[in-house]
Amino acid sequence: MNGRQAKIPWAEVASAYFEGEAPKDPRARRGHSRDHGSDCKQVLIALVGAKEGIPLGHEVFEGNKHDCQTVGSIVREVEQLCG
């Protein structure tokens, strides 16, 4: 952070898996499962918020992305929108 206070004090990534092939959502991919459903396709949902617990933004990502790719992306986007 280089000595500056974080503008986005919290971020969370969750996964949601699909029962079936999920052919209509191109983001549904096989990846690391937090729900022990590694045979299922999933998406990742990143949520960032203010220190008061107020959500500032969210984004849905492909299920095979690593957390470091999702959190960084949504934090940069919200910081640009919120200043």
PDB file of N, CA, C and O in Angstrom:
ATOM      1  N   MET A   1       0.807  -1.203   0.000  1.00  0.00           N
ATOM      2  CA  MET A   1       0.000   0.000   0.000  1.00  0.00           C
ATOM      3  C   MET A   1       0.847   1.264   0.000  1.00  0.00           C
ATOM      4  O   MET A   1       0.313   2.352  -0.210  1.00  0.00           O
ATOM      5  N   ASN A   2       2.134   1.154   0.226  1.00  0.00           N
ATOM      6  CA  ASN A   2       3.039   2.308   0.208  1.00  0.00           C
ATOM      7  C   ASN A   2       2.636   3.407   1.181  1.00  0.00           C
ATOM      8  O   ASN A   2       2.742   4.590   0.859  1.00  0.00           O
ATOM      9  N   GLY A   3       2.173   3.022   2.376  1.00  0.00           N
ATOM     10  CA  GLY A   3       1.858   3.995   3.402  1.00  0.00           C
ATOM     11  C   GLY A   3       0.523   4.690   3.260  1.00  0.00           C
ATOM     12  O   GLY A   3       0.174   5.495   4.123  1.00  0.00           O
ATOM     13  N   ARG A   4      -0.227   4.427   2.235  1.00  0.00           N
ATOM     14  CA  ARG A   4      -1.526   5.074   2.104  1.00  0.00           C
ATOM     15  C   ARG A   4      -2.623   4.138   2.600  1.00  0.00           C
ATOM     16  O   ARG A   4      -2.470   2.917   2.560  1.00  0.00           O
ATOM     17  N   GLN A   5      -3.702   4.701   3.057  1.00  0.00           N
ATOM     18  CA  GLN A   5      -4.820   3.914   3.571  1.00  0.00           C
ATOM     19  C   GLN A   5      -5.556   3.244   2.414  1.00  0.00           C
ATOM     20  O   GLN A   5      -5.760   3.848   1.361  1.00  0.00           O
ATOM     21  N   ALA A   6      -5.947   2.007   2.621  1.00  0.00           N
ATOM     22  CA  ALA A   6      -6.664   1.277   1.580  1.00  0.00           C
ATOM     23  C   ALA A   6      -8.026   1.907   1.339  1.00  0.00           C
ATOM     24  O   ALA A   6      -8.760   2.192   2.286  1.00  0.00           O
ATOM     25  N   LYS A   7      -8.364   2.123   0.075  1.00  0.00           N
ATOM     26  CA  LYS A   7      -9.689   2.647  -0.272  1.00  0.00           C
ATOM     27  C   LYS A   7     -10.722   1.535  -0.251  1.00  0.00           C
ATOM     28  O   LYS A   7     -11.901   1.781   0.004  1.00  0.00           O
ATOM     29  N   ILE A   8     -10.286   0.316  -0.517  1.00  0.00           N
ATOM     30  CA  ILE A   8     -11.158  -0.852  -0.529  1.00  0.00           C
ATOM     31  C   ILE A   8     -10.692  -1.760   0.610  1.00  0.00           C
ATOM     32  O   ILE A   8      -9.787  -2.572   0.415  1.00  0.00           O
ATOM     33  N   PRO A   9     -11.290  -1.637   1.792  1.00  0.00           N
ATOM     34  CA  PRO A   9     -10.764  -2.381   2.937  1.00  0.00           C
ATOM     35  C   PRO A   9     -11.082  -3.868   2.964  1.00  0.00           C
ATOM     36  O   PRO A   9     -10.428  -4.610   3.696  1.00  0.00           O
ATOM     37  N   TRP A  10     -12.061  -4.330   2.194  1.00  0.00           N
ATOM     38  CA  TRP A  10     -12.293  -5.773   2.194  1.00  0.00           C
ATOM     39  C   TRP A  10     -12.742  -6.260   0.825  1.00  0.00           C
ATOM     40  O   TRP A  10     -13.390  -5.545   0.061  1.00  0.00           O
ATOM     41  N   ALA A  11     -12.374  -7.498   0.548  1.00  0.00           N
ATOM     42  CA  ALA A  11     -12.760  -8.165  -0.688  1.00  0.00           C
ATOM     43  C   ALA A  11     -12.990  -9.631  -0.369  1.00  0.00           C
ATOM     44  O   ALA A  11     -12.308 -10.206   0.479  1.00  0.00           O
ATOM     45  N   GLU A  12     -13.944 -10.227  -1.043  1.00  0.00           N
ATOM     46  CA  GLU A  12     -14.290 -11.628  -0.816  1.00  0.00           C
ATOM     47  C   GLU A  12     -14.534 -12.284  -2.170  1.00  0.00           C
ATOM     48  O   GLU A  12     -15.114 -11.678  -3.070  1.00  0.00           O
ATOM     49  N   VAL A  13     -14.087 -13.519  -2.302  1.00  0.00           N
ATOM     50  CA  VAL A  13     -14.351 -14.294  -3.513  1.00  0.00           C
ATOM     51  C   VAL A  13     -15.077 -15.571  -3.099  1.00  0.00           C
ATOM     52  O   VAL A  13     -14.639 -16.285  -2.197  1.00  0.00           O
ATOM     53  N   ALA A  14     -16.177 -15.842  -3.761  1.00  0.00           N
ATOM     54  CA  ALA A  14     -16.945 -17.066  -3.514  1.00  0.00           C
ATOM     55  C   ALA A  14     -17.127 -17.785  -4.837  1.00  0.00           C
ATOM     56  O   ALA A  14     -17.010 -17.188  -5.907  1.00  0.00           O
ATOM     57  N   SER A  15     -17.414 -19.070  -4.750  1.00  0.00           N
ATOM     58  CA  SER A  15     -17.695 -19.826  -5.961  1.00  0.00           C
ATOM     59  C   SER A  15     -19.113 -20.373  -5.898  1.00  0.00           C
ATOM     60  O   SER A  15     -19.649 -20.632  -4.821  1.00  0.00           O
ATOM     61  N   ALA A  16     -19.701 -20.541  -7.059  1.00  0.00           N
ATOM     62  CA  ALA A  16     -21.024 -21.156  -7.173  1.00  0.00           C
ATOM     63  C   ALA A  16     -20.923 -22.176  -8.295  1.00  0.00           C
ATOM     64  O   ALA A  16     -20.516 -21.842  -9.407  1.00  0.00           O
ATOM     65  N   TYR A  17     -21.290 -23.410  -8.010  1.00  0.00           N
ATOM     66  CA  TYR A  17     -21.161 -24.443  -9.028  1.00  0.00           C
ATOM     67  C   TYR A  17     -22.507 -24.800  -9.634  1.00  0.00           C
ATOM     68  O   TYR A  17     -23.560 -24.578  -9.037  1.00  0.00           O
ATOM     69  N   PHE A  18     -22.446 -25.357 -10.832  1.00  0.00           N
ATOM     70  CA  PHE A  18     -23.624 -25.718 -11.599  1.00  0.00           C
ATOM     71  C   PHE A  18     -23.808 -27.234 -11.578  1.00  0.00           C
ATOM     72  O   PHE A  18     -22.845 -27.989 -11.716  1.00  0.00           O
ATOM     73  N   GLU A  19     -25.021 -27.657 -11.410  1.00  0.00           N
ATOM     74  CA  GLU A  19     -25.373 -29.065 -11.604  1.00  0.00           C
ATOM     75  C   GLU A  19     -25.716 -29.195 -13.077  1.00  0.00           C
ATOM     76  O   GLU A  19     -26.763 -28.711 -13.506  1.00  0.00           O
ATOM     77  N   GLY A  20     -24.872 -29.828 -13.850  1.00  0.00           N
ATOM     78  CA  GLY A  20     -25.078 -29.935 -15.281  1.00  0.00           C
ATOM     79  C   GLY A  20     -23.980 -29.223 -16.043  1.00  0.00           C
ATOM     80  O   GLY A  20     -22.960 -28.847 -15.464  1.00  0.00           O
ATOM     81  N   GLU A  21     -24.179 -29.037 -17.324  1.00  0.00           N
ATOM     82  CA  GLU A  21     -23.128 -28.492 -18.193  1.00  0.00           C
ATOM     83  C   GLU A  21     -23.110 -26.969 -18.282  1.00  0.00           C
ATOM     84  O   GLU A  21     -22.099 -26.400 -18.691  1.00  0.00           O
ATOM     85  N   ALA A  22     -24.194 -26.295 -17.912  1.00  0.00           N
ATOM     86  CA  ALA A  22     -24.279 -24.826 -17.973  1.00  0.00           C
ATOM     87  C   ALA A  22     -23.867 -24.299 -19.349  1.00  0.00           C
ATOM     88  O   ALA A  22     -22.973 -23.457 -19.436  1.00  0.00           O
ATOM     89  N   PRO A  23     -24.495 -24.775 -20.419  1.00  0.00           N
ATOM     90  CA  PRO A  23     -24.058 -24.388 -21.766  1.00  0.00           C
ATOM     91  C   PRO A  23     -24.307 -22.925 -22.126  1.00  0.00           C
ATOM     92  O   PRO A  23     -23.688 -22.414 -23.059  1.00  0.00           O
ATOM     93  N   LYS A  24     -25.195 -22.242 -21.411  1.00  0.00           N
ATOM     94  CA  LYS A  24     -25.534 -20.857 -21.778  1.00  0.00           C
ATOM     95  C   LYS A  24     -24.640 -19.819 -21.111  1.00  0.00           C
ATOM     96  O   LYS A  24     -24.740 -18.635 -21.433  1.00  0.00           O
ATOM     97  N   ASP A  25     -23.767 -20.232 -20.188  1.00  0.00           N
ATOM     98  CA  ASP A  25     -22.876 -19.276 -19.523  1.00  0.00           C
ATOM     99  C   ASP A  25     -21.428 -19.618 -19.855  1.00  0.00           C
ATOM    100  O   ASP A  25     -20.894 -20.598 -19.336  1.00  0.00           O
ATOM    101  N   PRO A  26     -20.781 -18.823 -20.716  1.00  0.00           N
ATOM    102  CA  PRO A  26     -19.398 -19.123 -21.099  1.00  0.00           C
ATOM    103  C   PRO A  26     -18.398 -18.976 -19.947  1.00  0.00           C
ATOM    104  O   PRO A  26     -17.263 -19.439 -20.053  1.00  0.00           O
ATOM    105  N   ARG A  27     -18.811 -18.339 -18.852  1.00  0.00           N
ATOM    106  CA  ARG A  27     -17.921 -18.200 -17.696  1.00  0.00           C
ATOM    107  C   ARG A  27     -17.866 -19.470 -16.852  1.00  0.00           C
ATOM    108  O   ARG A  27     -16.970 -19.620 -16.021  1.00  0.00           O
ATOM    109  N   ALA A  28     -18.807 -20.381 -17.054  1.00  0.00           N
ATOM    110  CA  ALA A  28     -18.852 -21.626 -16.284  1.00  0.00           C
ATOM    111  C   ALA A  28     -17.710 -22.536 -16.739  1.00  0.00           C
ATOM    112  O   ALA A  28     -17.707 -23.041 -17.862  1.00  0.00           O
ATOM    113  N   ARG A  29     -16.746 -22.730 -15.847  1.00  0.00           N
ATOM    114  CA  ARG A  29     -15.557 -23.532 -16.162  1.00  0.00           C
ATOM    115  C   ARG A  29     -15.176 -24.383 -14.959  1.00  0.00           C
ATOM    116  O   ARG A  29     -15.535 -24.073 -13.823  1.00  0.00           O
ATOM    117  N   ARG A  30     -14.460 -25.437 -15.220  1.00  0.00           N
ATOM    118  CA  ARG A  30     -13.941 -26.261 -14.134  1.00  0.00           C
ATOM    119  C   ARG A  30     -12.686 -25.603 -13.573  1.00  0.00           C
ATOM    120  O   ARG A  30     -11.810 -25.182 -14.328  1.00  0.00           O
ATOM    121  N   GLY A  31     -12.602 -25.516 -12.253  1.00  0.00           N
ATOM    122  CA  GLY A  31     -11.453 -24.908 -11.598  1.00  0.00           C
ATOM    123  C   GLY A  31     -11.382 -25.398 -10.170  1.00  0.00           C
ATOM    124  O   GLY A  31     -12.070 -26.349  -9.797  1.00  0.00           O
ATOM    125  N   HIS A  32     -10.548 -24.746  -9.363  1.00  0.00           N
ATOM    126  CA  HIS A  32     -10.430 -25.114  -7.948  1.00  0.00           C
ATOM    127  C   HIS A  32     -11.773 -24.903  -7.256  1.00  0.00           C
ATOM    128  O   HIS A  32     -12.311 -23.796  -7.251  1.00  0.00           O
ATOM    129  N   SER A  33     -12.303 -25.960  -6.680  1.00  0.00           N
ATOM    130  CA  SER A  33     -13.622 -25.886  -6.058  1.00  0.00           C
ATOM    131  C   SER A  33     -13.511 -25.649  -4.559  1.00  0.00           C
ATOM    132  O   SER A  33     -12.814 -26.384  -3.860  1.00  0.00           O
ATOM    133  N   ARG A  34     -14.192 -24.634  -4.072  1.00  0.00           N
ATOM    134  CA  ARG A  34     -14.280 -24.396  -2.635  1.00  0.00           C
ATOM    135  C   ARG A  34     -15.354 -25.287  -2.010  1.00  0.00           C
ATOM    136  O   ARG A  34     -15.409 -25.445  -0.790  1.00  0.00           O
ATOM    137  N   ASP A  35     -16.201 -25.864  -2.853  1.00  0.00           N
ATOM    138  CA  ASP A  35     -17.333 -26.663  -2.388  1.00  0.00           C
ATOM    139  C   ASP A  35     -17.118 -28.158  -2.598  1.00  0.00           C
ATOM    140  O   ASP A  35     -18.056 -28.941  -2.447  1.00  0.00           O
ATOM    141  N   HIS A  36     -15.921 -28.559  -2.936  1.00  0.00           N
ATOM    142  CA  HIS A  36     -15.578 -29.966  -3.158  1.00  0.00           C
ATOM    143  C   HIS A  36     -16.402 -30.588  -4.282  1.00  0.00           C
ATOM    144  O   HIS A  36     -16.690 -31.784  -4.259  1.00  0.00           O
ATOM    145  N   GLY A  37     -16.773 -29.783  -5.249  1.00  0.00           N
ATOM    146  CA  GLY A  37     -17.509 -30.279  -6.406  1.00  0.00           C
ATOM    147  C   GLY A  37     -16.647 -30.152  -7.646  1.00  0.00           C
ATOM    148  O   GLY A  37     -17.072 -29.545  -8.629  1.00  0.00           O
ATOM    149  N   SER A  38     -15.448 -30.711  -7.623  1.00  0.00           N
ATOM    150  CA  SER A  38     -14.477 -30.488  -8.692  1.00  0.00           C
ATOM    151  C   SER A  38     -14.931 -31.029 -10.042  1.00  0.00           C
ATOM    152  O   SER A  38     -14.357 -30.671 -11.071  1.00  0.00           O
ATOM    153  N   ASP A  39     -15.947 -31.881 -10.056  1.00  0.00           N
ATOM    154  CA  ASP A  39     -16.436 -32.389 -11.331  1.00  0.00           C
ATOM    155  C   ASP A  39     -17.473 -31.459 -11.956  1.00  0.00           C
ATOM    156  O   ASP A  39     -17.951 -31.724 -13.059  1.00  0.00           O
ATOM    157  N   CYS A  40     -17.826 -30.378 -11.270  1.00  0.00           N
ATOM    158  CA  CYS A  40     -18.851 -29.448 -11.750  1.00  0.00           C
ATOM    159  C   CYS A  40     -18.217 -28.167 -12.281  1.00  0.00           C
ATOM    160  O   CYS A  40     -17.160 -27.741 -11.817  1.00  0.00           O
ATOM    161  N   LYS A  41     -18.880 -27.565 -13.257  1.00  0.00           N
ATOM    162  CA  LYS A  41     -18.462 -26.239 -13.708  1.00  0.00           C
ATOM    163  C   LYS A  41     -18.896 -25.223 -12.654  1.00  0.00           C
ATOM    164  O   LYS A  41     -19.852 -25.448 -11.913  1.00  0.00           O
ATOM    165  N   GLN A  42     -18.176 -24.099 -12.602  1.00  0.00           N
ATOM    166  CA  GLN A  42     -18.471 -23.077 -11.602  1.00  0.00           C
ATOM    167  C   GLN A  42     -18.145 -21.697 -12.133  1.00  0.00           C
ATOM    168  O   GLN A  42     -17.484 -21.557 -13.162  1.00  0.00           O
ATOM    169  N   VAL A  43     -18.611 -20.679 -11.428  1.00  0.00           N
ATOM    170  CA  VAL A  43     -18.214 -19.291 -11.641  1.00  0.00           C
ATOM    171  C   VAL A  43     -17.690 -18.765 -10.318  1.00  0.00           C
ATOM    172  O   VAL A  43     -17.999 -19.311  -9.258  1.00  0.00           O
ATOM    173  N   LEU A  44     -16.900 -17.708 -10.380  1.00  0.00           N
ATOM    174  CA  LEU A  44     -16.411 -17.035  -9.180  1.00  0.00           C
ATOM    175  C   LEU A  44     -17.089 -15.680  -9.077  1.00  0.00           C
ATOM    176  O   LEU A  44     -17.284 -14.996 -10.082  1.00  0.00           O
ATOM    177  N   ILE A  45     -17.445 -15.295  -7.862  1.00  0.00           N
ATOM    178  CA  ILE A  45     -18.092 -14.015  -7.614  1.00  0.00           C
ATOM    179  C   ILE A  45     -17.207 -13.232  -6.659  1.00  0.00           C
ATOM    180  O   ILE A  45     -16.972 -13.661  -5.530  1.00  0.00           O
ATOM    181  N   ALA A  46     -16.715 -12.079  -7.112  1.00  0.00           N
ATOM    182  CA  ALA A  46     -15.876 -11.219  -6.280  1.00  0.00           C
ATOM    183  C   ALA A  46     -16.719 -10.048  -5.797  1.00  0.00           C
ATOM    184  O   ALA A  46     -17.450  -9.428  -6.570  1.00  0.00           O
ATOM    185  N   LEU A  47     -16.604  -9.757  -4.507  1.00  0.00           N
ATOM    186  CA  LEU A  47     -17.342  -8.656  -3.878  1.00  0.00           C
ATOM    187  C   LEU A  47     -16.357  -7.809  -3.098  1.00  0.00           C
ATOM    188  O   LEU A  47     -15.538  -8.344  -2.350  1.00  0.00           O
ATOM    189  N   VAL A  48     -16.423  -6.500  -3.258  1.00  0.00           N
ATOM    190  CA  VAL A  48     -15.572  -5.576  -2.494  1.00  0.00           C
ATOM    191  C   VAL A  48     -16.453  -4.580  -1.766  1.00  0.00           C
ATOM    192  O   VAL A  48     -17.557  -4.265  -2.211  1.00  0.00           O
ATOM    193  N   GLY A  49     -15.947  -4.081  -0.624  1.00  0.00           N
ATOM    194  CA  GLY A  49     -16.778  -3.176   0.142  1.00  0.00           C
ATOM    195  C   GLY A  49     -16.012  -2.186   0.989  1.00  0.00           C
ATOM    196  O   GLY A  49     -14.795  -2.275   1.151  1.00  0.00           O
ATOM    197  N   ALA A  50     -16.761  -1.240   1.523  1.00  0.00           N
ATOM    198  CA  ALA A  50     -16.237  -0.197   2.396  1.00  0.00           C
ATOM    199  C   ALA A  50     -16.081  -0.737   3.807  1.00  0.00           C
ATOM    200  O   ALA A  50     -16.640  -1.780   4.143  1.00  0.00           O
ATOM    201  N   LYS A  51     -15.318  -0.024   4.638  1.00  0.00           N
ATOM    202  CA  LYS A  51     -15.055  -0.497   5.996  1.00  0.00           C
ATOM    203  C   LYS A  51     -16.325  -0.619   6.827  1.00  0.00           C
ATOM    204  O   LYS A  51     -16.349  -1.368   7.804  1.00  0.00           O
ATOM    205  N   GLU A  52     -17.375   0.098   6.462  1.00  0.00           N
ATOM    206  CA  GLU A  52     -18.644   0.023   7.187  1.00  0.00           C
ATOM    207  C   GLU A  52     -19.422  -1.238   6.842  1.00  0.00           C
ATOM    208  O   GLU A  52     -20.487  -1.486   7.406  1.00  0.00           O
ATOM    209  N   GLY A  53     -18.892  -2.039   5.912  1.00  0.00           N
ATOM    210  CA  GLY A  53     -19.562  -3.253   5.497  1.00  0.00           C
ATOM    211  C   GLY A  53     -20.477  -3.070   4.301  1.00  0.00           C
ATOM    212  O   GLY A  53     -21.195  -3.991   3.910  1.00  0.00           O
ATOM    213  N   ILE A  54     -20.450  -1.888   3.724  1.00  0.00           N
ATOM    214  CA  ILE A  54     -21.310  -1.585   2.583  1.00  0.00           C
ATOM    215  C   ILE A  54     -20.657  -2.107   1.303  1.00  0.00           C
ATOM    216  O   ILE A  54     -19.528  -1.724   0.996  1.00  0.00           O
ATOM    217  N   PRO A  55     -21.341  -2.971   0.552  1.00  0.00           N
ATOM    218  CA  PRO A  55     -20.778  -3.441  -0.717  1.00  0.00           C
ATOM    219  C   PRO A  55     -20.613  -2.288  -1.704  1.00  0.00           C
ATOM    220  O   PRO A  55     -21.500  -1.446  -1.840  1.00  0.00           O
ATOM    221  N   LEU A  56     -19.474  -2.259  -2.389  1.00  0.00           N
ATOM    222  CA  LEU A  56     -19.203  -1.220  -3.379  1.00  0.00           C
ATOM    223  C   LEU A  56     -19.277  -1.740  -4.805  1.00  0.00           C
ATOM    224  O   LEU A  56     -19.520  -0.971  -5.734  1.00  0.00           O
ATOM    225  N   GLY A  57     -19.071  -3.035  -4.985  1.00  0.00           N
ATOM    226  CA  GLY A  57     -19.120  -3.585  -6.324  1.00  0.00           C
ATOM    227  C   GLY A  57     -18.933  -5.084  -6.316  1.00  0.00           C
ATOM    228  O   GLY A  57     -18.460  -5.671  -5.343  1.00  0.00           O
ATOM    229  N   HIS A  58     -19.316  -5.687  -7.419  1.00  0.00           N
ATOM    230  CA  HIS A  58     -19.136  -7.129  -7.583  1.00  0.00           C
ATOM    231  C   HIS A  58     -18.890  -7.432  -9.050  1.00  0.00           C
ATOM    232  O   HIS A  58     -19.173  -6.618  -9.929  1.00  0.00           O
ATOM    233  N   GLU A  59     -18.359  -8.614  -9.293  1.00  0.00           N
ATOM    234  CA  GLU A  59     -18.149  -9.062 -10.664  1.00  0.00           C
ATOM    235  C   GLU A  59     -18.153 -10.582 -10.667  1.00  0.00           C
ATOM    236  O   GLU A  59     -17.730 -11.215  -9.700  1.00  0.00           O
ATOM    237  N   VAL A  60     -18.631 -11.160 -11.754  1.00  0.00           N
ATOM    238  CA  VAL A  60     -18.637 -12.615 -11.924  1.00  0.00           C
ATOM    239  C   VAL A  60     -17.519 -12.966 -12.905  1.00  0.00           C
ATOM    240  O   VAL A  60     -17.400 -12.363 -13.971  1.00  0.00           O
ATOM    241  N   PHE A  61     -16.703 -13.952 -12.527  1.00  0.00           N
ATOM    242  CA  PHE A  61     -15.545 -14.361 -13.323  1.00  0.00           C
ATOM    243  C   PHE A  61     -15.647 -15.825 -13.722  1.00  0.00           C
ATOM    244  O   PHE A  61     -16.440 -16.588 -13.170  1.00  0.00           O
ATOM    245  N   GLU A  62     -14.817 -16.200 -14.703  1.00  0.00           N
ATOM    246  CA  GLU A  62     -14.716 -17.597 -15.112  1.00  0.00           C
ATOM    247  C   GLU A  62     -14.309 -18.450 -13.917  1.00  0.00           C
ATOM    248  O   GLU A  62     -13.543 -18.015 -13.057  1.00  0.00           O
ATOM    249  N   GLY A  63     -14.827 -19.653 -13.879  1.00  0.00           N
ATOM    250  CA  GLY A  63     -14.592 -20.541 -12.750  1.00  0.00           C
ATOM    251  C   GLY A  63     -13.187 -21.079 -12.626  1.00  0.00           C
ATOM    252  O   GLY A  63     -12.855 -21.684 -11.607  1.00  0.00           O
ATOM    253  N   ASN A  64     -12.345 -20.879 -13.633  1.00  0.00           N
ATOM    254  CA  ASN A  64     -10.986 -21.396 -13.562  1.00  0.00           C
ATOM    255  C   ASN A  64      -9.950 -20.312 -13.266  1.00  0.00           C
ATOM    256  O   ASN A  64      -8.751 -20.558 -13.403  1.00  0.00           O
ATOM    257  N   LYS A  65     -10.387 -19.125 -12.867  1.00  0.00           N
ATOM    258  CA  LYS A  65      -9.442 -18.046 -12.527  1.00  0.00           C
ATOM    259  C   LYS A  65      -8.964 -18.189 -11.089  1.00  0.00           C
ATOM    260  O   LYS A  65      -9.667 -18.728 -10.235  1.00  0.00           O
ATOM    261  N   HIS A  66      -7.763 -17.700 -10.841  1.00  0.00           N
ATOM    262  CA  HIS A  66      -7.202 -17.686  -9.491  1.00  0.00           C
ATOM    263  C   HIS A  66      -7.673 -16.418  -8.787  1.00  0.00           C
ATOM    264  O   HIS A  66      -7.908 -15.396  -9.432  1.00  0.00           O
ATOM    265  N   ASP A  67      -7.810 -16.483  -7.457  1.00  0.00           N
ATOM    266  CA  ASP A  67      -8.291 -15.325  -6.686  1.00  0.00           C
ATOM    267  C   ASP A  67      -7.500 -14.056  -6.967  1.00  0.00           C
ATOM    268  O   ASP A  67      -8.081 -12.973  -7.031  1.00  0.00           O
ATOM    269  N   CYS A  68      -6.191 -14.169  -7.134  1.00  0.00           N
ATOM    270  CA  CYS A  68      -5.386 -12.956  -7.353  1.00  0.00           C
ATOM    271  C   CYS A  68      -5.769 -12.259  -8.658  1.00  0.00           C
ATOM    272  O   CYS A  68      -5.572 -11.051  -8.788  1.00  0.00           O
ATOM    273  N   GLN A  69      -6.307 -12.992  -9.617  1.00  0.00           N
ATOM    274  CA  GLN A  69      -6.763 -12.375 -10.870  1.00  0.00           C
ATOM    275  C   GLN A  69      -8.116 -11.695 -10.700  1.00  0.00           C
ATOM    276  O   GLN A  69      -8.400 -10.705 -11.375  1.00  0.00           O
ATOM    277  N   THR A  70      -8.947 -12.211  -9.813  1.00  0.00           N
ATOM    278  CA  THR A  70     -10.293 -11.663  -9.657  1.00  0.00           C
ATOM    279  C   THR A  70     -10.300 -10.444  -8.738  1.00  0.00           C
ATOM    280  O   THR A  70     -10.867  -9.410  -9.090  1.00  0.00           O
ATOM    281  N   VAL A  71      -9.685 -10.552  -7.583  1.00  0.00           N
ATOM    282  CA  VAL A  71      -9.718  -9.465  -6.599  1.00  0.00           C
ATOM    283  C   VAL A  71      -9.043  -8.214  -7.146  1.00  0.00           C
ATOM    284  O   VAL A  71      -9.585  -7.115  -7.022  1.00  0.00           O
ATOM    285  N   GLY A  72      -7.876  -8.366  -7.745  1.00  0.00           N
ATOM    286  CA  GLY A  72      -7.173  -7.203  -8.288  1.00  0.00           C
ATOM    287  C   GLY A  72      -7.991  -6.474  -9.328  1.00  0.00           C
ATOM    288  O   GLY A  72      -8.008  -5.244  -9.359  1.00  0.00           O
ATOM    289  N   SER A  73      -8.667  -7.218 -10.176  1.00  0.00           N
ATOM    290  CA  SER A  73      -9.475  -6.630 -11.232  1.00  0.00           C
ATOM    291  C   SER A  73     -10.644  -5.823 -10.679  1.00  0.00           C
ATOM    292  O   SER A  73     -10.856  -4.685 -11.099  1.00  0.00           O
ATOM    293  N   ILE A  74     -11.398  -6.384  -9.756  1.00  0.00           N
ATOM    294  CA  ILE A  74     -12.575  -5.684  -9.221  1.00  0.00           C
ATOM    295  C   ILE A  74     -12.162  -4.509  -8.336  1.00  0.00           C
ATOM    296  O   ILE A  74     -12.844  -3.484  -8.329  1.00  0.00           O
ATOM    297  N   VAL A  75     -11.070  -4.630  -7.594  1.00  0.00           N
ATOM    298  CA  VAL A  75     -10.602  -3.508  -6.765  1.00  0.00           C
ATOM    299  C   VAL A  75     -10.216  -2.332  -7.648  1.00  0.00           C
ATOM    300  O   VAL A  75     -10.599  -1.198  -7.359  1.00  0.00           O
ATOM    301  N   ARG A  76      -9.464  -2.578  -8.721  1.00  0.00           N
ATOM    302  CA  ARG A  76      -9.082  -1.486  -9.633  1.00  0.00           C
ATOM    303  C   ARG A  76     -10.318  -0.825 -10.246  1.00  0.00           C
ATOM    304  O   ARG A  76     -10.387   0.399 -10.358  1.00  0.00           O
ATOM    305  N   GLU A  77     -11.283  -1.642 -10.638  1.00  0.00           N
ATOM    306  CA  GLU A  77     -12.504  -1.092 -11.248  1.00  0.00           C
ATOM    307  C   GLU A  77     -13.287  -0.213 -10.286  1.00  0.00           C
ATOM    308  O   GLU A  77     -13.733   0.873 -10.659  1.00  0.00           O
ATOM    309  N   VAL A  78     -13.457  -0.670  -9.054  1.00  0.00           N
ATOM    310  CA  VAL A  78     -14.219   0.104  -8.060  1.00  0.00           C
ATOM    311  C   VAL A  78     -13.447   1.365  -7.678  1.00  0.00           C
ATOM    312  O   VAL A  78     -14.054   2.422  -7.501  1.00  0.00           O
ATOM    313  N   GLU A  79     -12.119   1.279  -7.547  1.00  0.00           N
ATOM    314  CA  GLU A  79     -11.333   2.474  -7.225  1.00  0.00           C
ATOM    315  C   GLU A  79     -11.458   3.530  -8.329  1.00  0.00           C
ATOM    316  O   GLU A  79     -11.496   4.724  -8.034  1.00  0.00           O
ATOM    317  N   GLN A  80     -11.523   3.105  -9.592  1.00  0.00           N
ATOM    318  CA  GLN A  80     -11.700   4.060 -10.689  1.00  0.00           C
ATOM    319  C   GLN A  80     -13.075   4.715 -10.632  1.00  0.00           C
ATOM    320  O   GLN A  80     -13.210   5.913 -10.880  1.00  0.00           O
ATOM    321  N   LEU A  81     -14.097   3.922 -10.303  1.00  0.00           N
ATOM    322  CA  LEU A  81     -15.457   4.466 -10.232  1.00  0.00           C
ATOM    323  C   LEU A  81     -15.660   5.377  -9.029  1.00  0.00           C
ATOM    324  O   LEU A  81     -16.339   6.400  -9.129  1.00  0.00           O
ATOM    325  N   CYS A  82     -15.073   5.008  -7.891  1.00  0.00           N
ATOM    326  CA  CYS A  82     -15.305   5.740  -6.645  1.00  0.00           C
ATOM    327  C   CYS A  82     -14.274   6.807  -6.367  1.00  0.00           C
ATOM    328  O   CYS A  82     -14.476   7.663  -5.505  1.00  0.00           O
ATOM    329  N   GLY A  83     -13.174   6.763  -7.087  1.00  0.00           N
ATOM    330  CA  GLY A  83     -12.143   7.766  -6.902  1.00  0.00           C
ATOM    331  C   GLY A  83     -11.207   7.463  -5.852  1.00  0.00           C
ATOM    332  O   GLY A  83     -10.287   8.241  -5.602  1.00  0.00           O
TER     333      GLY A  83
END
